[in-house]
Amino acid sequence: MDSVKIPLLDAINSGKEHKYLDTKVAACIGMFSIVFFSVCWILGIVLDGDWVWNEDVICRLGISEVEFVANMYLVSCLVTGIGLITCGFGIMRESTRTLEMFAFMCCMIFGVAMIGLGLIDMNDKDHHRIFSTAIMLFGIVTMAAYTLDDVIQHRYP
């Protein structure tokens, strides 16, 4: 009987470097997930009919009376969360700079919080608030750490 070969294990056993996820692909997945969420948000506002700009929060779409909108909100949070976790892992795995790795670890936590925000709707206010706060906090920390890393690396004029 022939043995089954697993490429990842072969790379580890042979001492060859195995690239898990190309950083450009990881970045594209992260960008796509944010665009996907934005499109779902706009579509949800249009289809909901009751959502009011500058009055309602995005999370209200998760408890919309229109079932399609509520389901679309859940799916958009899940897709975005998975996309941000993938993006964070893919870029962090290939990074050699500590601050950049920290930024993308925070990006992965942001993704986990995004998934939690989709799964726990506004009816469970205490838990929902925890995930909302985590998204805000880790979003800010991710952007600040990555920007600081860029400044340190002289990527800005």
C-alpha positions as CSV (number, residue, x, y, z in Angstrom):
1,M,0.0,0.0,0.0
2,D,1.3,3.4,-0.9
3,S,1.7,5.9,1.8
4,V,-0.1,9.2,1.7
5,K,2.2,12.2,1.4
6,I,1.3,15.5,3.1
7,P,3.2,18.4,1.5
8,L,3.3,20.4,4.7
9,L,4.9,17.5,6.7
10,D,7.3,16.8,3.8
11,A,8.5,20.4,3.9
12,I,9.0,20.2,7.7
13,N,10.8,16.9,7.5
14,S,13.0,17.9,4.6
15,G,14.1,21.2,6.3
16,K,12.6,23.2,3.4
17,E,10.8,26.5,4.1
18,H,7.1,26.2,3.6
19,K,5.2,29.4,2.9
20,Y,1.7,29.1,4.5
21,L,0.0,32.0,2.8
22,D,1.5,34.6,0.5
23,T,1.3,38.0,2.1
24,K,-0.2,39.6,-1.0
25,V,-3.0,37.0,-1.0
26,A,-3.5,37.5,2.8
27,A,-3.8,41.3,2.3
28,C,-6.2,40.8,-0.6
29,I,-8.4,38.5,1.6
30,G,-8.4,41.2,4.3
31,M,-9.3,43.9,1.9
32,F,-12.0,41.8,0.2
33,S,-13.6,41.0,3.6
34,I,-13.8,44.7,4.5
35,V,-15.3,45.6,1.1
36,F,-17.7,42.7,1.5
37,F,-18.9,44.0,4.9
38,S,-19.3,47.5,3.5
39,V,-21.4,46.3,0.5
40,C,-23.6,44.1,2.9
41,W,-24.0,47.1,5.2
42,I,-25.2,49.4,2.4
43,L,-27.4,46.7,0.9
44,G,-28.8,46.0,4.4
45,I,-29.7,49.7,4.9
46,V,-31.5,49.8,1.5
47,L,-33.4,46.5,2.2
48,D,-34.3,47.2,5.8
49,G,-36.1,50.4,5.2
50,D,-36.2,51.4,9.0
51,W,-32.5,52.0,9.4
52,V,-31.8,55.7,9.9
53,W,-28.4,57.3,9.2
54,N,-26.8,59.1,12.2
55,E,-29.4,57.5,14.4
56,D,-29.0,53.7,14.3
57,V,-25.9,51.6,14.8
58,I,-24.7,49.1,12.2
59,C,-25.5,46.3,14.7
60,R,-29.2,47.0,14.5
61,L,-29.2,45.3,11.1
62,G,-28.6,42.1,13.0
63,I,-32.0,42.3,14.7
64,S,-33.8,43.7,11.7
65,E,-37.4,42.6,11.1
66,V,-36.4,41.7,7.6
67,E,-35.0,38.2,8.0
68,F,-32.8,38.5,4.9
69,V,-31.1,41.6,6.3
70,A,-30.5,40.0,9.7
71,N,-29.0,36.9,8.1
72,M,-26.9,39.0,5.7
73,Y,-25.5,40.9,8.7
74,L,-24.6,37.6,10.4
75,V,-22.9,36.3,7.2
76,S,-21.1,39.6,6.6
77,C,-19.7,39.6,10.2
78,L,-18.6,35.9,9.9
79,V,-16.9,36.4,6.4
80,T,-15.2,39.6,7.6
81,G,-14.0,38.0,10.8
82,I,-12.6,34.9,9.0
83,G,-11.0,37.2,6.4
84,L,-9.3,39.4,9.0
85,I,-8.1,36.3,10.9
86,T,-6.6,34.9,7.7
87,C,-5.1,38.3,6.7
88,G,-3.6,38.8,10.2
89,F,-2.2,35.2,10.3
90,G,-0.8,35.4,6.7
91,I,1.0,38.6,7.2
92,M,2.1,38.0,10.8
93,R,3.6,34.6,9.9
94,E,5.9,36.1,7.3
95,S,6.8,39.3,9.2
96,T,10.2,39.7,10.9
97,R,9.4,42.9,12.7
98,T,7.9,42.7,16.2
99,L,5.6,45.7,15.9
100,E,4.2,44.6,12.6
101,M,3.6,41.1,14.1
102,F,1.8,42.7,17.0
103,A,-0.4,44.8,14.7
104,F,-1.5,41.7,12.8
105,M,-2.1,39.7,16.0
106,C,-4.4,42.5,17.0
107,C,-6.0,42.2,13.5
108,M,-6.7,38.5,14.2
109,I,-8.3,39.4,17.6
110,F,-10.4,42.1,15.7
111,G,-11.5,39.3,13.4
112,V,-12.5,37.0,16.3
113,A,-14.5,40.0,17.9
114,M,-16.2,40.5,14.5
115,I,-17.4,36.9,14.5
116,G,-18.6,37.3,18.1
117,L,-20.4,40.5,17.1
118,G,-22.3,38.7,14.4
119,L,-23.2,35.7,16.5
120,I,-24.4,37.7,19.6
121,D,-27.0,40.3,18.5
122,M,-28.0,43.5,20.3
123,N,-30.7,41.7,22.4
124,D,-27.8,40.4,24.6
125,K,-26.6,43.9,25.4
126,D,-23.8,43.0,27.9
127,H,-22.0,40.4,25.7
128,H,-22.7,42.5,22.6
129,R,-21.0,45.5,24.2
130,I,-17.9,43.4,25.0
131,F,-17.5,42.5,21.3
132,S,-18.2,46.0,20.2
133,T,-15.6,47.4,22.5
134,A,-13.1,44.8,21.5
135,I,-13.6,45.7,17.8
136,M,-13.1,49.4,18.6
137,L,-10.1,48.8,20.8
138,F,-8.3,46.3,18.6
139,G,-9.1,48.2,15.4
140,I,-7.4,51.3,16.9
141,V,-4.4,49.3,18.2
142,T,-4.0,47.5,14.9
143,M,-3.9,50.8,12.9
144,A,-1.7,52.6,15.4
145,A,0.8,49.8,15.7
146,Y,1.0,49.3,11.9
147,T,1.3,53.1,11.3
148,L,4.1,53.3,14.0
149,D,5.9,50.4,12.3
150,D,5.7,52.2,9.0
151,V,7.0,55.4,10.5
152,I,9.9,53.5,12.2
153,Q,10.7,51.8,8.8
154,H,10.7,55.3,7.1
155,R,7.8,54.3,4.7
156,Y,6.3,57.8,5.0
157,P,8.0,60.9,3.5
